[in-house]
Amino acid sequence: MPGVVYSVLTGICVGAGTVLFFLLFQKGGPLSAVPMILAGGAALMALAGFAVFREPVSWHRVVGIVLSIVGLFLLKK
């Protein structure tokens, strides 16, 4: 049963994110925002994996998250 709940929550989050993504571009948002949104989402999902799903933390994963966040700041400039 917990798997079904997580699947439903995932569907809701993906659906809401997709709608917000389209609204961003409908309002004239820059196309350069796409990589920042995707990298930020990936970093948040990885952190949620550690915190919520108790995935093991390894230095490879931490370095990947840090590089993703650094990339966000580099794209911001």
mmCIF file of the N, C-alpha and C atoms, coordinates in Angstrom:
data_MODEL
# 
_entry.id   MODEL 
# 
loop_
_atom_site.group_PDB 
_atom_site.id 
_atom_site.type_symbol 
_atom_site.label_atom_id 
_atom_site.label_alt_id 
_atom_site.label_comp_id 
_atom_site.label_asym_id 
_atom_site.label_entity_id 
_atom_site.label_seq_id 
_atom_site.pdbx_PDB_ins_code 
_atom_site.Cartn_x 
_atom_site.Cartn_y 
_atom_site.Cartn_z 
_atom_site.occupancy 
_atom_site.B_iso_or_equiv 
_atom_site.pdbx_formal_charge 
_atom_site.auth_seq_id 
_atom_site.auth_comp_id 
_atom_site.auth_asym_id 
_atom_site.auth_atom_id 
_atom_site.pdbx_PDB_model_num 
ATOM 1   N N  . MET A 1 1  ? 0.794  -1.212 0.000   1.00 0.00 ? 1  MET A N  1 
ATOM 2   C CA . MET A 1 1  ? 0.000  0.000  0.000   1.00 0.00 ? 1  MET A CA 1 
ATOM 3   C C  . MET A 1 1  ? 0.839  1.280  0.000   1.00 0.00 ? 1  MET A C  1 
ATOM 4   N N  . PRO A 1 2  ? 1.980  1.327  0.734   1.00 0.00 ? 2  PRO A N  1 
ATOM 5   C CA . PRO A 1 2  ? 2.779  2.555  0.696   1.00 0.00 ? 2  PRO A CA 1 
ATOM 6   C C  . PRO A 1 2  ? 3.268  2.883  -0.716  1.00 0.00 ? 2  PRO A C  1 
ATOM 7   N N  . GLY A 1 3  ? 3.535  1.858  -1.521  1.00 0.00 ? 3  GLY A N  1 
ATOM 8   C CA . GLY A 1 3  ? 3.981  2.102  -2.892  1.00 0.00 ? 3  GLY A CA 1 
ATOM 9   C C  . GLY A 1 3  ? 2.934  2.812  -3.720  1.00 0.00 ? 3  GLY A C  1 
ATOM 10  N N  . VAL A 1 4  ? 1.677  2.465  -3.499  1.00 0.00 ? 4  VAL A N  1 
ATOM 11  C CA . VAL A 1 4  ? 0.582  3.111  -4.222  1.00 0.00 ? 4  VAL A CA 1 
ATOM 12  C C  . VAL A 1 4  ? 0.481  4.575  -3.812  1.00 0.00 ? 4  VAL A C  1 
ATOM 13  N N  . VAL A 1 5  ? 0.615  4.842  -2.525  1.00 0.00 ? 5  VAL A N  1 
ATOM 14  C CA . VAL A 1 5  ? 0.541  6.221  -2.041  1.00 0.00 ? 5  VAL A CA 1 
ATOM 15  C C  . VAL A 1 5  ? 1.676  7.049  -2.642  1.00 0.00 ? 5  VAL A C  1 
ATOM 16  N N  . TYR A 1 6  ? 2.883  6.499  -2.650  1.00 0.00 ? 6  TYR A N  1 
ATOM 17  C CA . TYR A 1 6  ? 4.020  7.221  -3.229  1.00 0.00 ? 6  TYR A CA 1 
ATOM 18  C C  . TYR A 1 6  ? 3.822  7.431  -4.727  1.00 0.00 ? 6  TYR A C  1 
ATOM 19  N N  . SER A 1 7  ? 3.261  6.467  -5.403  1.00 0.00 ? 7  SER A N  1 
ATOM 20  C CA . SER A 1 7  ? 3.006  6.610  -6.842  1.00 0.00 ? 7  SER A CA 1 
ATOM 21  C C  . SER A 1 7  ? 1.996  7.720  -7.113  1.00 0.00 ? 7  SER A C  1 
ATOM 22  N N  . VAL A 1 8  ? 0.954  7.775  -6.310  1.00 0.00 ? 8  VAL A N  1 
ATOM 23  C CA . VAL A 1 8  ? -0.055 8.832  -6.480  1.00 0.00 ? 8  VAL A CA 1 
ATOM 24  C C  . VAL A 1 8  ? 0.557  10.202 -6.189  1.00 0.00 ? 8  VAL A C  1 
ATOM 25  N N  . LEU A 1 9  ? 1.331  10.305 -5.118  1.00 0.00 ? 9  LEU A N  1 
ATOM 26  C CA . LEU A 1 9  ? 1.989  11.574 -4.799  1.00 0.00 ? 9  LEU A CA 1 
ATOM 27  C C  . LEU A 1 9  ? 2.956  11.994 -5.899  1.00 0.00 ? 9  LEU A C  1 
ATOM 28  N N  . THR A 1 10 ? 3.671  11.042 -6.459  1.00 0.00 ? 10 THR A N  1 
ATOM 29  C CA . THR A 1 10 ? 4.580  11.343 -7.555  1.00 0.00 ? 10 THR A CA 1 
ATOM 30  C C  . THR A 1 10 ? 3.820  11.863 -8.760  1.00 0.00 ? 10 THR A C  1 
ATOM 31  N N  . GLY A 1 11 ? 2.720  11.227 -9.097  1.00 0.00 ? 11 GLY A N  1 
ATOM 32  C CA . GLY A 1 11 ? 1.905  11.687 -10.223 1.00 0.00 ? 11 GLY A CA 1 
ATOM 33  C C  . GLY A 1 11 ? 1.370  13.086 -10.024 1.00 0.00 ? 11 GLY A C  1 
ATOM 34  N N  . ILE A 1 12 ? 0.933  13.379 -8.812  1.00 0.00 ? 12 ILE A N  1 
ATOM 35  C CA . ILE A 1 12 ? 0.428  14.719 -8.508  1.00 0.00 ? 12 ILE A CA 1 
ATOM 36  C C  . ILE A 1 12 ? 1.544  15.755 -8.635  1.00 0.00 ? 12 ILE A C  1 
ATOM 37  N N  . CYS A 1 13 ? 2.699  15.444 -8.096  1.00 0.00 ? 13 CYS A N  1 
ATOM 38  C CA . CYS A 1 13 ? 3.825  16.384 -8.158  1.00 0.00 ? 13 CYS A CA 1 
ATOM 39  C C  . CYS A 1 13 ? 4.307  16.602 -9.590  1.00 0.00 ? 13 CYS A C  1 
ATOM 40  N N  . VAL A 1 14 ? 4.416  15.535 -10.354 1.00 0.00 ? 14 VAL A N  1 
ATOM 41  C CA . VAL A 1 14 ? 4.846  15.667 -11.751 1.00 0.00 ? 14 VAL A CA 1 
ATOM 42  C C  . VAL A 1 14 ? 3.817  16.455 -12.549 1.00 0.00 ? 14 VAL A C  1 
ATOM 43  N N  . GLY A 1 15 ? 2.554  16.176 -12.337 1.00 0.00 ? 15 GLY A N  1 
ATOM 44  C CA . GLY A 1 15 ? 1.503  16.917 -13.035 1.00 0.00 ? 15 GLY A CA 1 
ATOM 45  C C  . GLY A 1 15 ? 1.521  18.394 -12.690 1.00 0.00 ? 15 GLY A C  1 
ATOM 46  N N  . ALA A 1 16 ? 1.635  18.710 -11.413 1.00 0.00 ? 16 ALA A N  1 
ATOM 47  C CA . ALA A 1 16 ? 1.684  20.117 -10.991 1.00 0.00 ? 16 ALA A CA 1 
ATOM 48  C C  . ALA A 1 16 ? 2.926  20.803 -11.539 1.00 0.00 ? 16 ALA A C  1 
ATOM 49  N N  . GLY A 1 17 ? 4.048  20.108 -11.516 1.00 0.00 ? 17 GLY A N  1 
ATOM 50  C CA . GLY A 1 17 ? 5.276  20.682 -12.059 1.00 0.00 ? 17 GLY A CA 1 
ATOM 51  C C  . GLY A 1 17 ? 5.182  20.951 -13.544 1.00 0.00 ? 17 GLY A C  1 
ATOM 52  N N  . THR A 1 18 ? 4.552  20.045 -14.264 1.00 0.00 ? 18 THR A N  1 
ATOM 53  C CA . THR A 1 18 ? 4.390  20.225 -15.707 1.00 0.00 ? 18 THR A CA 1 
ATOM 54  C C  . THR A 1 18 ? 3.502  21.424 -16.012 1.00 0.00 ? 18 THR A C  1 
ATOM 55  N N  . VAL A 1 19 ? 2.419  21.556 -15.272 1.00 0.00 ? 19 VAL A N  1 
ATOM 56  C CA . VAL A 1 19 ? 1.524  22.705 -15.469 1.00 0.00 ? 19 VAL A CA 1 
ATOM 57  C C  . VAL A 1 19 ? 2.268  24.010 -15.171 1.00 0.00 ? 19 VAL A C  1 
ATOM 58  N N  . LEU A 1 20 ? 3.001  24.049 -14.071 1.00 0.00 ? 20 LEU A N  1 
ATOM 59  C CA . LEU A 1 20 ? 3.755  25.257 -13.731 1.00 0.00 ? 20 LEU A CA 1 
ATOM 60  C C  . LEU A 1 20 ? 4.837  25.556 -14.762 1.00 0.00 ? 20 LEU A C  1 
ATOM 61  N N  . PHE A 1 21 ? 5.446  24.517 -15.304 1.00 0.00 ? 21 PHE A N  1 
ATOM 62  C CA . PHE A 1 21 ? 6.465  24.665 -16.342 1.00 0.00 ? 21 PHE A CA 1 
ATOM 63  C C  . PHE A 1 21 ? 5.870  25.352 -17.567 1.00 0.00 ? 21 PHE A C  1 
ATOM 64  N N  . PHE A 1 22 ? 4.691  24.900 -18.004 1.00 0.00 ? 22 PHE A N  1 
ATOM 65  C CA . PHE A 1 22 ? 4.041  25.508 -19.164 1.00 0.00 ? 22 PHE A CA 1 
ATOM 66  C C  . PHE A 1 22 ? 3.582  26.931 -18.857 1.00 0.00 ? 22 PHE A C  1 
ATOM 67  N N  . LEU A 1 23 ? 3.100  27.166 -17.646 1.00 0.00 ? 23 LEU A N  1 
ATOM 68  C CA . LEU A 1 23 ? 2.684  28.522 -17.278 1.00 0.00 ? 23 LEU A CA 1 
ATOM 69  C C  . LEU A 1 23 ? 3.860  29.490 -17.280 1.00 0.00 ? 23 LEU A C  1 
ATOM 70  N N  . LEU A 1 24 ? 5.034  29.007 -16.889 1.00 0.00 ? 24 LEU A N  1 
ATOM 71  C CA . LEU A 1 24 ? 6.235  29.828 -16.911 1.00 0.00 ? 24 LEU A CA 1 
ATOM 72  C C  . LEU A 1 24 ? 6.500  30.358 -18.318 1.00 0.00 ? 24 LEU A C  1 
ATOM 73  N N  . PHE A 1 25 ? 6.403  29.480 -19.303 1.00 0.00 ? 25 PHE A N  1 
ATOM 74  C CA . PHE A 1 25 ? 6.692  29.901 -20.677 1.00 0.00 ? 25 PHE A CA 1 
ATOM 75  C C  . PHE A 1 25 ? 5.530  30.668 -21.288 1.00 0.00 ? 25 PHE A C  1 
ATOM 76  N N  . GLN A 1 26 ? 4.333  30.419 -20.826 1.00 0.00 ? 26 GLN A N  1 
ATOM 77  C CA . GLN A 1 26 ? 3.182  31.168 -21.307 1.00 0.00 ? 26 GLN A CA 1 
ATOM 78  C C  . GLN A 1 26 ? 3.267  32.628 -20.868 1.00 0.00 ? 26 GLN A C  1 
ATOM 79  N N  . LYS A 1 27 ? 3.846  32.855 -19.711 1.00 0.00 ? 27 LYS A N  1 
ATOM 80  C CA . LYS A 1 27 ? 4.010  34.213 -19.190 1.00 0.00 ? 27 LYS A CA 1 
ATOM 81  C C  . LYS A 1 27 ? 5.258  34.891 -19.734 1.00 0.00 ? 27 LYS A C  1 
ATOM 82  N N  . GLY A 1 28 ? 5.959  34.230 -20.656 1.00 0.00 ? 28 GLY A N  1 
ATOM 83  C CA . GLY A 1 28 ? 7.141  34.842 -21.265 1.00 0.00 ? 28 GLY A CA 1 
ATOM 84  C C  . GLY A 1 28 ? 8.435  34.535 -20.557 1.00 0.00 ? 28 GLY A C  1 
ATOM 85  N N  . GLY A 1 29 ? 8.476  33.459 -19.796 1.00 0.00 ? 29 GLY A N  1 
ATOM 86  C CA . GLY A 1 29 ? 9.705  33.067 -19.110 1.00 0.00 ? 29 GLY A CA 1 
ATOM 87  C C  . GLY A 1 29 ? 10.791 32.692 -20.106 1.00 0.00 ? 29 GLY A C  1 
ATOM 88  N N  . PRO A 1 30 ? 12.045 32.936 -19.760 1.00 0.00 ? 30 PRO A N  1 
ATOM 89  C CA . PRO A 1 30 ? 13.139 32.650 -20.684 1.00 0.00 ? 30 PRO A CA 1 
ATOM 90  C C  . PRO A 1 30 ? 13.386 31.146 -20.845 1.00 0.00 ? 30 PRO A C  1 
ATOM 91  N N  . LEU A 1 31 ? 13.761 30.755 -22.030 1.00 0.00 ? 31 LEU A N  1 
ATOM 92  C CA . LEU A 1 31 ? 14.064 29.349 -22.297 1.00 0.00 ? 31 LEU A CA 1 
ATOM 93  C C  . LEU A 1 31 ? 15.309 28.903 -21.525 1.00 0.00 ? 31 LEU A C  1 
ATOM 94  N N  . SER A 1 32 ? 16.160 29.843 -21.173 1.00 0.00 ? 32 SER A N  1 
ATOM 95  C CA . SER A 1 32 ? 17.366 29.497 -20.409 1.00 0.00 ? 32 SER A CA 1 
ATOM 96  C C  . SER A 1 32 ? 17.040 29.031 -18.993 1.00 0.00 ? 32 SER A C  1 
ATOM 97  N N  . ALA A 1 33 ? 15.786 29.168 -18.563 1.00 0.00 ? 33 ALA A N  1 
ATOM 98  C CA . ALA A 1 33 ? 15.391 28.709 -17.229 1.00 0.00 ? 33 ALA A CA 1 
ATOM 99  C C  . ALA A 1 33 ? 15.228 27.197 -17.163 1.00 0.00 ? 33 ALA A C  1 
ATOM 100 N N  . VAL A 1 34 ? 15.109 26.547 -18.316 1.00 0.00 ? 34 VAL A N  1 
ATOM 101 C CA . VAL A 1 34 ? 14.863 25.097 -18.338 1.00 0.00 ? 34 VAL A CA 1 
ATOM 102 C C  . VAL A 1 34 ? 15.961 24.312 -17.623 1.00 0.00 ? 34 VAL A C  1 
ATOM 103 N N  . PRO A 1 35 ? 17.245 24.506 -17.950 1.00 0.00 ? 35 PRO A N  1 
ATOM 104 C CA . PRO A 1 35 ? 18.266 23.719 -17.243 1.00 0.00 ? 35 PRO A CA 1 
ATOM 105 C C  . PRO A 1 35 ? 18.280 23.976 -15.741 1.00 0.00 ? 35 PRO A C  1 
ATOM 106 N N  . MET A 1 36 ? 18.019 25.221 -15.341 1.00 0.00 ? 36 MET A N  1 
ATOM 107 C CA . MET A 1 36 ? 18.023 25.528 -13.906 1.00 0.00 ? 36 MET A CA 1 
ATOM 108 C C  . MET A 1 36 ? 16.883 24.809 -13.199 1.00 0.00 ? 36 MET A C  1 
ATOM 109 N N  . ILE A 1 37 ? 15.733 24.767 -13.816 1.00 0.00 ? 37 ILE A N  1 
ATOM 110 C CA . ILE A 1 37 ? 14.584 24.089 -13.208 1.00 0.00 ? 37 ILE A CA 1 
ATOM 111 C C  . ILE A 1 37 ? 14.842 22.593 -13.102 1.00 0.00 ? 37 ILE A C  1 
ATOM 112 N N  . LEU A 1 38 ? 15.380 22.010 -14.164 1.00 0.00 ? 38 LEU A N  1 
ATOM 113 C CA . LEU A 1 38 ? 15.646 20.571 -14.151 1.00 0.00 ? 38 LEU A CA 1 
ATOM 114 C C  . LEU A 1 38 ? 16.731 20.197 -13.149 1.00 0.00 ? 38 LEU A C  1 
ATOM 115 N N  . ALA A 1 39 ? 17.799 20.980 -13.090 1.00 0.00 ? 39 ALA A N  1 
ATOM 116 C CA . ALA A 1 39 ? 18.884 20.684 -12.145 1.00 0.00 ? 39 ALA A CA 1 
ATOM 117 C C  . ALA A 1 39 ? 18.416 20.882 -10.707 1.00 0.00 ? 39 ALA A C  1 
ATOM 118 N N  . GLY A 1 40 ? 17.635 21.919 -10.472 1.00 0.00 ? 40 GLY A N  1 
ATOM 119 C CA . GLY A 1 40 ? 17.107 22.148 -9.122  1.00 0.00 ? 40 GLY A CA 1 
ATOM 120 C C  . GLY A 1 40 ? 16.177 21.031 -8.687  1.00 0.00 ? 40 GLY A C  1 
ATOM 121 N N  . GLY A 1 41 ? 15.340 20.567 -9.604  1.00 0.00 ? 41 GLY A N  1 
ATOM 122 C CA . GLY A 1 41 ? 14.444 19.455 -9.288  1.00 0.00 ? 41 GLY A CA 1 
ATOM 123 C C  . GLY A 1 41 ? 15.206 18.173 -8.991  1.00 0.00 ? 41 GLY A C  1 
ATOM 124 N N  . ALA A 1 42 ? 16.249 17.933 -9.764  1.00 0.00 ? 42 ALA A N  1 
ATOM 125 C CA . ALA A 1 42 ? 17.057 16.729 -9.532  1.00 0.00 ? 42 ALA A CA 1 
ATOM 126 C C  . ALA A 1 42 ? 17.747 16.784 -8.169  1.00 0.00 ? 42 ALA A C  1 
ATOM 127 N N  . ALA A 1 43 ? 18.265 17.948 -7.805  1.00 0.00 ? 43 ALA A N  1 
ATOM 128 C CA . ALA A 1 43 ? 18.915 18.091 -6.498  1.00 0.00 ? 43 ALA A CA 1 
ATOM 129 C C  . ALA A 1 43 ? 17.908 17.892 -5.370  1.00 0.00 ? 43 ALA A C  1 
ATOM 130 N N  . LEU A 1 44 ? 16.705 18.453 -5.527  1.00 0.00 ? 44 LEU A N  1 
ATOM 131 C CA . LEU A 1 44 ? 15.671 18.271 -4.498  1.00 0.00 ? 44 LEU A CA 1 
ATOM 132 C C  . LEU A 1 44 ? 15.245 16.810 -4.380  1.00 0.00 ? 44 LEU A C  1 
ATOM 133 N N  . MET A 1 45 ? 15.135 16.121 -5.505  1.00 0.00 ? 45 MET A N  1 
ATOM 134 C CA . MET A 1 45 ? 14.759 14.704 -5.456  1.00 0.00 ? 45 MET A CA 1 
ATOM 135 C C  . MET A 1 45 ? 15.835 13.869 -4.781  1.00 0.00 ? 45 MET A C  1 
ATOM 136 N N  . ALA A 1 46 ? 17.094 14.186 -5.048  1.00 0.00 ? 46 ALA A N  1 
ATOM 137 C CA . ALA A 1 46 ? 18.180 13.444 -4.408  1.00 0.00 ? 46 ALA A CA 1 
ATOM 138 C C  . ALA A 1 46 ? 18.178 13.674 -2.900  1.00 0.00 ? 46 ALA A C  1 
ATOM 139 N N  . LEU A 1 47 ? 17.973 14.913 -2.492  1.00 0.00 ? 47 LEU A N  1 
ATOM 140 C CA . LEU A 1 47 ? 17.912 15.202 -1.055  1.00 0.00 ? 47 LEU A CA 1 
ATOM 141 C C  . LEU A 1 47 ? 16.709 14.524 -0.409  1.00 0.00 ? 47 LEU A C  1 
ATOM 142 N N  . ALA A 1 48 ? 15.584 14.480 -1.112  1.00 0.00 ? 48 ALA A N  1 
ATOM 143 C CA . ALA A 1 48 ? 14.409 13.781 -0.587  1.00 0.00 ? 48 ALA A CA 1 
ATOM 144 C C  . ALA A 1 48 ? 14.684 12.287 -0.468  1.00 0.00 ? 48 ALA A C  1 
ATOM 145 N N  . GLY A 1 49 ? 15.454 11.750 -1.390  1.00 0.00 ? 49 GLY A N  1 
ATOM 146 C CA . GLY A 1 49 ? 15.821 10.335 -1.311  1.00 0.00 ? 49 GLY A CA 1 
ATOM 147 C C  . GLY A 1 49 ? 16.593 10.026 -0.040  1.00 0.00 ? 49 GLY A C  1 
ATOM 148 N N  . PHE A 1 50 ? 17.499 10.927 0.333   1.00 0.00 ? 50 PHE A N  1 
ATOM 149 C CA . PHE A 1 50 ? 18.257 10.737 1.569   1.00 0.00 ? 50 PHE A CA 1 
ATOM 150 C C  . PHE A 1 50 ? 17.364 10.889 2.797   1.00 0.00 ? 50 PHE A C  1 
ATOM 151 N N  . ALA A 1 51 ? 16.560 11.946 2.794   1.00 0.00 ? 51 ALA A N  1 
ATOM 152 C CA . ALA A 1 51 ? 15.781 12.282 3.996   1.00 0.00 ? 51 ALA A CA 1 
ATOM 153 C C  . ALA A 1 51 ? 14.548 11.409 4.175   1.00 0.00 ? 51 ALA A C  1 
ATOM 154 N N  . VAL A 1 52 ? 13.808 11.186 3.090   1.00 0.00 ? 52 VAL A N  1 
ATOM 155 C CA . VAL A 1 52 ? 12.523 10.495 3.202   1.00 0.00 ? 52 VAL A CA 1 
ATOM 156 C C  . VAL A 1 52 ? 12.660 8.992  3.011   1.00 0.00 ? 52 VAL A C  1 
ATOM 157 N N  . PHE A 1 53 ? 13.432 8.600  2.006   1.00 0.00 ? 53 PHE A N  1 
ATOM 158 C CA . PHE A 1 53 ? 13.490 7.182  1.649   1.00 0.00 ? 53 PHE A CA 1 
ATOM 159 C C  . PHE A 1 53 ? 14.704 6.463  2.222   1.00 0.00 ? 53 PHE A C  1 
ATOM 160 N N  . ARG A 1 54 ? 15.492 7.173  3.010   1.00 0.00 ? 54 ARG A N  1 
ATOM 161 C CA . ARG A 1 54 ? 16.638 6.575  3.709   1.00 0.00 ? 54 ARG A CA 1 
ATOM 162 C C  . ARG A 1 54 ? 17.631 5.895  2.763   1.00 0.00 ? 54 ARG A C  1 
ATOM 163 N N  . GLU A 1 55 ? 17.863 6.522  1.608   1.00 0.00 ? 55 GLU A N  1 
ATOM 164 C CA . GLU A 1 55 ? 18.877 5.991  0.698   1.00 0.00 ? 55 GLU A CA 1 
ATOM 165 C C  . GLU A 1 55 ? 20.250 6.227  1.316   1.00 0.00 ? 55 GLU A C  1 
ATOM 166 N N  . PRO A 1 56 ? 21.177 5.324  1.045   1.00 0.00 ? 56 PRO A N  1 
ATOM 167 C CA . PRO A 1 56 ? 22.516 5.509  1.619   1.00 0.00 ? 56 PRO A CA 1 
ATOM 168 C C  . PRO A 1 56 ? 23.210 6.732  1.003   1.00 0.00 ? 56 PRO A C  1 
ATOM 169 N N  . VAL A 1 57 ? 23.885 7.480  1.856   1.00 0.00 ? 57 VAL A N  1 
ATOM 170 C CA . VAL A 1 57 ? 24.620 8.664  1.411   1.00 0.00 ? 57 VAL A CA 1 
ATOM 171 C C  . VAL A 1 57 ? 26.043 8.234  1.072   1.00 0.00 ? 57 VAL A C  1 
ATOM 172 N N  . SER A 1 58 ? 26.469 8.511  -0.143  1.00 0.00 ? 58 SER A N  1 
ATOM 173 C CA . SER A 1 58 ? 27.852 8.227  -0.537  1.00 0.00 ? 58 SER A CA 1 
ATOM 174 C C  . SER A 1 58 ? 28.481 9.526  -1.042  1.00 0.00 ? 58 SER A C  1 
ATOM 175 N N  . TRP A 1 59 ? 29.783 9.551  -1.090  1.00 0.00 ? 59 TRP A N  1 
ATOM 176 C CA . TRP A 1 59 ? 30.446 10.780 -1.516  1.00 0.00 ? 59 TRP A CA 1 
ATOM 177 C C  . TRP A 1 59 ? 30.164 11.058 -2.987  1.00 0.00 ? 59 TRP A C  1 
ATOM 178 N N  . HIS A 1 60 ? 29.930 10.017 -3.792  1.00 0.00 ? 60 HIS A N  1 
ATOM 179 C CA . HIS A 1 60 ? 29.600 10.224 -5.208  1.00 0.00 ? 60 HIS A CA 1 
ATOM 180 C C  . HIS A 1 60 ? 28.287 11.001 -5.349  1.00 0.00 ? 60 HIS A C  1 
ATOM 181 N N  . ARG A 1 61 ? 27.323 10.612 -4.575  1.00 0.00 ? 61 ARG A N  1 
ATOM 182 C CA . ARG A 1 61 ? 26.008 11.265 -4.635  1.00 0.00 ? 61 ARG A CA 1 
ATOM 183 C C  . ARG A 1 61 ? 26.078 12.696 -4.116  1.00 0.00 ? 61 ARG A C  1 
ATOM 184 N N  . VAL A 1 62 ? 26.797 12.900 -3.034  1.00 0.00 ? 62 VAL A N  1 
ATOM 185 C CA . VAL A 1 62 ? 26.919 14.247 -2.468  1.00 0.00 ? 62 VAL A CA 1 
ATOM 186 C C  . VAL A 1 62 ? 27.639 15.171 -3.447  1.00 0.00 ? 62 VAL A C  1 
ATOM 187 N N  . VAL A 1 63 ? 28.705 14.682 -4.067  1.00 0.00 ? 63 VAL A N  1 
ATOM 188 C CA . VAL A 1 63 ? 29.426 15.488 -5.060  1.00 0.00 ? 63 VAL A CA 1 
ATOM 189 C C  . VAL A 1 63 ? 28.506 15.826 -6.232  1.00 0.00 ? 63 VAL A C  1 
ATOM 190 N N  . GLY A 1 64 ? 27.692 14.880 -6.669  1.00 0.00 ? 64 GLY A N  1 
ATOM 191 C CA . GLY A 1 64 ? 26.754 15.136 -7.762  1.00 0.00 ? 64 GLY A CA 1 
ATOM 192 C C  . GLY A 1 64 ? 25.740 16.207 -7.414  1.00 0.00 ? 64 GLY A C  1 
ATOM 193 N N  . ILE A 1 65 ? 25.215 16.161 -6.206  1.00 0.00 ? 65 ILE A N  1 
ATOM 194 C CA . ILE A 1 65 ? 24.250 17.172 -5.763  1.00 0.00 ? 65 ILE A CA 1 
ATOM 195 C C  . ILE A 1 65 ? 24.920 18.540 -5.681  1.00 0.00 ? 65 ILE A C  1 
ATOM 196 N N  . VAL A 1 66 ? 26.110 18.573 -5.098  1.00 0.00 ? 66 VAL A N  1 
ATOM 197 C CA . VAL A 1 66 ? 26.834 19.849 -4.979  1.00 0.00 ? 66 VAL A CA 1 
ATOM 198 C C  . VAL A 1 66 ? 27.134 20.429 -6.357  1.00 0.00 ? 66 VAL A C  1 
ATOM 199 N N  . LEU A 1 67 ? 27.586 19.605 -7.293  1.00 0.00 ? 67 LEU A N  1 
ATOM 200 C CA . LEU A 1 67 ? 27.877 20.098 -8.642  1.00 0.00 ? 67 LEU A CA 1 
ATOM 201 C C  . LEU A 1 67 ? 26.612 20.586 -9.344  1.00 0.00 ? 67 LEU A C  1 
ATOM 202 N N  . SER A 1 68 ? 25.511 19.934 -9.084  1.00 0.00 ? 68 SER A N  1 
ATOM 203 C CA . SER A 1 68 ? 24.244 20.371 -9.669  1.00 0.00 ? 68 SER A CA 1 
ATOM 204 C C  . SER A 1 68 ? 23.866 21.753 -9.149  1.00 0.00 ? 68 SER A C  1 
ATOM 205 N N  . ILE A 1 69 ? 24.021 21.966 -7.862  1.00 0.00 ? 69 ILE A N  1 
ATOM 206 C CA . ILE A 1 69 ? 23.687 23.258 -7.273  1.00 0.00 ? 69 ILE A CA 1 
ATOM 207 C C  . ILE A 1 69 ? 24.674 24.334 -7.735  1.00 0.00 ? 69 ILE A C  1 
ATOM 208 N N  . VAL A 1 70 ? 25.948 23.988 -7.830  1.00 0.00 ? 70 VAL A N  1 
ATOM 209 C CA . VAL A 1 70 ? 26.933 24.940 -8.356  1.00 0.00 ? 70 VAL A CA 1 
ATOM 210 C C  . VAL A 1 70 ? 26.585 25.310 -9.797  1.00 0.00 ? 70 VAL A C  1 
ATOM 211 N N  . GLY A 1 71 ? 26.149 24.328 -10.575 1.00 0.00 ? 71 GLY A N  1 
ATOM 212 C CA . GLY A 1 71 ? 25.733 24.608 -11.947 1.00 0.00 ? 71 GLY A CA 1 
ATOM 213 C C  . GLY A 1 71 ? 24.566 25.572 -12.011 1.00 0.00 ? 71 GLY A C  1 
ATOM 214 N N  . LEU A 1 72 ? 23.654 25.472 -11.049 1.00 0.00 ? 72 LEU A N  1 
ATOM 215 C CA . LEU A 1 72 ? 22.536 26.421 -10.988 1.00 0.00 ? 72 LEU A CA 1 
ATOM 216 C C  . LEU A 1 72 ? 23.037 27.848 -10.815 1.00 0.00 ? 72 LEU A C  1 
ATOM 217 N N  . PHE A 1 73 ? 23.991 28.027 -9.934  1.00 0.00 ? 73 PHE A N  1 
ATOM 218 C CA . PHE A 1 73 ? 24.523 29.377 -9.710  1.00 0.00 ? 73 PHE A CA 1 
ATOM 219 C C  . PHE A 1 73 ? 25.305 29.882 -10.915 1.00 0.00 ? 73 PHE A C  1 
ATOM 220 N N  . LEU A 1 74 ? 25.987 28.981 -11.620 1.00 0.00 ? 74 LEU A N  1 
ATOM 221 C CA . LEU A 1 74 ? 26.720 29.391 -12.815 1.00 0.00 ? 74 LEU A CA 1 
ATOM 222 C C  . LEU A 1 74 ? 25.767 29.788 -13.939 1.00 0.00 ? 74 LEU A C  1 
ATOM 223 N N  . LEU A 1 75 ? 24.643 29.095 -14.060 1.00 0.00 ? 75 LEU A N  1 
ATOM 224 C CA . LEU A 1 75 ? 23.672 29.438 -15.086 1.00 0.00 ? 75 LEU A CA 1 
ATOM 225 C C  . LEU A 1 75 ? 22.922 30.724 -14.750 1.00 0.00 ? 75 LEU A C  1 
ATOM 226 N N  . LYS A 1 76 ? 22.855 31.051 -13.487 1.00 0.00 ? 76 LYS A N  1 
ATOM 227 C CA . LYS A 1 76 ? 22.144 32.247 -13.054 1.00 0.00 ? 76 LYS A CA 1 
ATOM 228 C C  . LYS A 1 76 ? 22.828 33.519 -13.532 1.00 0.00 ? 76 LYS A C  1 
ATOM 229 N N  . LYS A 1 77 ? 24.123 33.497 -13.655 1.00 0.00 ? 77 LYS A N  1 
ATOM 230 C CA . LYS A 1 77 ? 24.897 34.687 -14.043 1.00 0.00 ? 77 LYS A CA 1 
ATOM 231 C C  . LYS A 1 77 ? 24.724 35.036 -15.491 1.00 0.00 ? 77 LYS A C  1 
# 
